[in-house]
Every structure is written in C-alpha cells, then in structure tokens.
C-alpha cells in the first residue's frame, strides 16, 4: 500500500489492483476511511476536522490523484503528492 502523502498526522494511501470507483485510503489516529476522488464520498469514519483538511487537499490535487489511479491500475510506481500546508 504505497503512501502518497502525509500531513498533520493524516496518511494517504492507494492500493495496487484496487476496485473502482477511483479512491484513496486515509489513516488518521486509528481512524480509517476511503474517499472517492471524483465526489468525495466517504466510506468509514474520520473526524470532521481531519475530513475538512482532506477535502481541501483533495480539491488541490484531484488531477494528480487521478493520474496516480491510472498508474496504479497499470502497476506503475505512484507519484508522491505535496502535503497540505
């Protein structure tokens, strides 16, 4: 499970050979969630404060996330994505 970004204790991952729709996995202080890239739908639980930061990061990096999703489906190395400042 390649880590693609980390900020404020939030760790973002993508899994190779994962299922559609395009999404990423989030780990934060024992909470785990899956976030869809296109619409931000959340599966799992994540504190509201962390989710707000994740959505801000998602808005900034949606294209990079989709590029990583394409790489992931082809089993190519994923690119790191800048953390939220």
N, C-alpha and C positions, 0 to 999 in steps of 0.2 A: 504494500500500500504506500505508494510514493507520496511524501509530504510535498505540497506545492507552495504553501505559505504558512506563516506563523506570526501572530501579532496579539498583544495583550492577553496572552495565555490561551488564545484560540488557535487551534491547529487545523489546517485544511488539507484533506487528502483526496486522491482519486484512486480507485482500484482498477487494475487491468481486467479486461473481459467483463466489465460491469454491464448491467442491464440499462435499457432506455427507460425513461427519458434521460437526457444528459443531466448530470447532477454531480455534486461533490459531497464528501463526508466531513463533518465537523466534530471535533472533540474539544470540550471546554470544562475543566474542573469536574470530571466524572460524568458530564452530560454528553450524549451523543445524538447527532441528528444528521439527516440527509436533506440537502437543499437543492431543488431543481433550478437549473441555470436560467431557463427562459422566464419562469414566472415566480420564482422564489418560494414555491410551496415547500413547507417543512414537514418532514416525517420524523418523529422522535421528539425529544424535549431539549430545549436550550433556554437559558434565562433570557428574559426580554432585553436586558442591557446588552448582552453579547449578541443577540439576534440583530439588534439595531446596528451594531458595528459590522456584522457580517453582511447585512443588506447594503450598507454604504460601500463596503469593499466590493461586493458583487456588482453594483452599479458601475463602479470604476473599471472593472476587469472582465466584464461579460464576454467580450471578444476573445480575450486571452484564455478564458475558461473553455470556450467552445473550441478553440484551436487545440487546447490540451485534450479535450474529449476526443477529437478526431485522431490525434496522435495515439491516445490510449487505445482506441479501437484497432489501430494498426500495430499495437505493441511497440511503439517508438518511445524513446525517452521523453518524459514530460518536462516542460519548462517551469522554472520557479516563477512565481508571480509576486510582485512587490507587496509588502505588507501595508496595512493601513497605518498612516502616520498619526 
